[in-house]
Amino acid sequence: MFTNEQKEAAKNYRCPYCGSAQLNYEGSHMYGNSYWDEVFCMECEASWSLIYELTDAAENEPPRESVSETRDSIDPAPFLRNQEGDPSEGRYVHRSLFGDRK
């Protein structure tokens, strides 16, 4: 177990063993209300986990529109109108701003 001093070092993004700030975050995990990062010190090669707990949630910005409205408004026809031929037979031309491509 970490001492209080080691916990403070880890909370301040320093290695709790050598004090280095040369840390590599190797993975994140979430389970229930807990979230943790696996941390590796590049100096002394120690590893530990930083554990966070969700205590509250706050809305930053409400959605601009419904996701389903956005998805339904996507029209694939412009892309399809720019192709000629049958792609499965290997002979088609894609017309774009950059010229025709075969």
N, C-alpha and C positions, 0 to 999 in steps of 0.2 A: 504494500500500500504506500501511496505517496504521503510524504509529510506535507504540512500546510505550505511550506516554502516551495516544495516541488509543484504542488497544485497551482500556486500563484504563477510560477514560471510557465506552466502549461497553458493557463488561462491567458497569458500575455504572449502566446505563440513563440515560446522559447522551450528548448529542450529541458525537461525537469532534471536531467542528469548532468549535462555539461553547460547548459545555458545558451547554446548556440541557436541562432535564428535560421540556420540552414536546414529547413525542414521540408520533407516531401510528404504530401498527402496522398496516400495510396488507395483509398477507397472510402466510400460513404455507405452507411446502412441506416435503415429506418425500421423501427418495430414499435407499433402502437404510438405513444406520444414521445418516444425517445428516438434520437438521431445521433449517430456517432461517426467520427472520422478516424480512420487508422492513420497514424502519423509515424514517420521514420526520420530519425536524425541523421543527416549526412555526415556529421562530424564524428560522433561516437557510435553510430549504428544502433542506437537504442530504438525501441518502438513502443508505442502506447496508443490509447484511444482517448479522444476528446469526446465527452458525452454531453449532449444537449437535451433538454426536455421542453416540450411545447407547453407554454403557460398561457398563451393567449394568441389570438389571430386578429389582424386588422386589415381592412380593405384599403388598398392603395388607390385603385381606380375602378369604377364599375365598368362592366363590358359595354362596348359601343353598340353592338347589335348581337343578335342571337347567332350562335355558331351554325345552326341549321339554315338560317337565312343566307349566311355567307356561302355555305356549301352549295345551296340550291341556286345561287346566282352565278356560279361558275359555268361558263358556256364553252364546251370543248369544240364546238363547231369551227371557230376561226383556225385552230390548228389543223383540223381535218380538211378544211377547205384549201389549205396550202399544200396538200399532197396530191400527187397523181400517180397512178399505177398501183401495183399490188406489192406491199413490202414483203409478204411471205414468199414471193417468187424472186426476190432480190433485185427487182427493177422498179424503182419508183424515184420520183424527184420531189425533194422537199424545197418549196419556194420560201425564201426568207429575205430579210433585209440585206444579207450578205451574199446574195446570189444563189443560184441553183446548186444543190448538192445531190449527188447520186449515191 
